[in-house]
Amino acid sequence: MKQKRFFLSEDEIPRRWYNIQADMPNKPLPMLDPVTREPVTVESLSKIFALECCRQELNLTDRWIDIPDEVREMYKYYRSTPLVRAYGLEKALDTPAHIYFKNESVSPVGSHKLNSALAQAWYCKQEGVTNVTTETGAGQWGTALAYSARLFGMDSAVYQVKVSYEQKPYRRNMMQVFGAQVTPSPSMSTRAGKNILTVNPNHQGSLGTAISEAIELALNTPEKCKYTLGSTMSHVSLHQTVIGLEAEKQMEAAGEYPDTIIACFGGGSNFSGIAFPFMRHTILEGKKTEYLAVEPSSCPKLTRGEFRYDFGDEAGYTPLIPMYTLGHKFIPANIHAGGLRYHGAGGVVSQLLKDGYIKGVDIDQLDSFKAGVEFAKAEGIIPAPESCHAIAATVKEALKCRESGESKVILFNLTGHGLMDMSSYDQYLSGNLINIPAGDKEIKKYLEIE
Ligand SMILES: *Cc1c(COP(=O)(O)O)cnc(C)c1O
């Protein structure tokens, strides 16, 4: 029988993260302070984030960053995550392609987000922080952060995008189980939230609004409270490279090397996590691998956005980031992949996209769920609506191989399970979901707002 799953021993769990900033042919443009418009420094950034995260954020020289022992000990509870050969899906698609997926859904909280939450919480704890704040969409990041804060003895306050707060009540409950205080965003508890609601009382929230509120809370609670972010920033991508570093060893054990690597894309952290360790061979040795970043057609910053400086949040509290963006006031349609409803892409990924290393792909909501259901039938795992986007792109690539007869090796990242997203599946199965691609006029309108 052929081997289906590939694991590493505890000893083989990576000891260092990979910092692609050291190897990029063109470094990302500097982020700018939102007030002075000068390049940010470790000091200015550390008003918001843990100091060590700020050092990592601006580290353009060290290729490898040590994973703290305490974080690596926690990784041992669920890492390595399995690399799985998707024989079932290959058979269902009748494709000669070899499909592999990295299963991050086995983390205790159900997604890849824990890889960075543990690290950020640990650094906060080290620096004497007692309270952490953050945003969350579908609730995956909030859950990971709430659990990590609890683990290291800190309190957490999470602003959850209002539409997701209502769509996914059980994720809110998960955060509450771990002791988090959860507030739907926009809320009346911050100035940013009040301003947003004054202009638009029916605002359904976006990751941009929730980030503003969480940062405001951190800034108003100096010293002991820090903000943590679940995606976009390069230190978050750095922590996620544990995924790709493991996958590299596991693919070696499988005796193959990926031709195509596919991941869904919200702010870019899981994409970076699985892709960057392989991309170092593309940058340094010219290895020919295709990297597909998959976004919803409702929020198409990679395929239809503009590369320019923009804020990471609605109110303009974050640094100005050189990013592919739809404009920081863009309100994505209420699709069920809450983790992908974000207007911008991180600075590092944006530069790599601009330099031609990455290809953006957009997927309609119905195609994503169709692929998710197909995958579930073939492999027994119900994927998160976000992950369904990577699966839909994988299915497309595998069907191209059926046409051409090529047996390409495809690796995709299964970021999370969808067991807390069954109300979304319910709507899909009962025919109540529609495609909501962003319109040209709408994109133009929001890009014109400075
Ligand atoms: C947050 C999330 C994503 C998207 O975020 P990235 O930072 O782009 O990886 C994808 N899948 C799941 C399950 C998530 O929770």
The ligand as a Gaussian input file, in Angstrom:
#p B3LYP/6-31G(d) Opt

LIG

0 1
 C       -7.748000      33.724000       8.971000
 C       -7.931000      32.545000       8.116000
 C       -7.524000      32.553000       6.773000
 C       -6.966000      33.761000       6.079000
 O       -5.927000      34.452000       6.676000
 P       -4.458000      34.504000       6.115000
 O       -3.736000      35.395000       7.019000
 O       -4.521000      35.048000       4.720000
 O       -3.929000      33.129000       6.144000
 C       -7.676000      31.388000       6.058000
 N       -8.213000      30.284000       6.595000
 C       -8.616000      30.235000       7.870000
 C       -9.206000      28.984000       8.403000
 C       -8.480000      31.362000       8.675000
 O       -8.881000      31.316000       9.940000

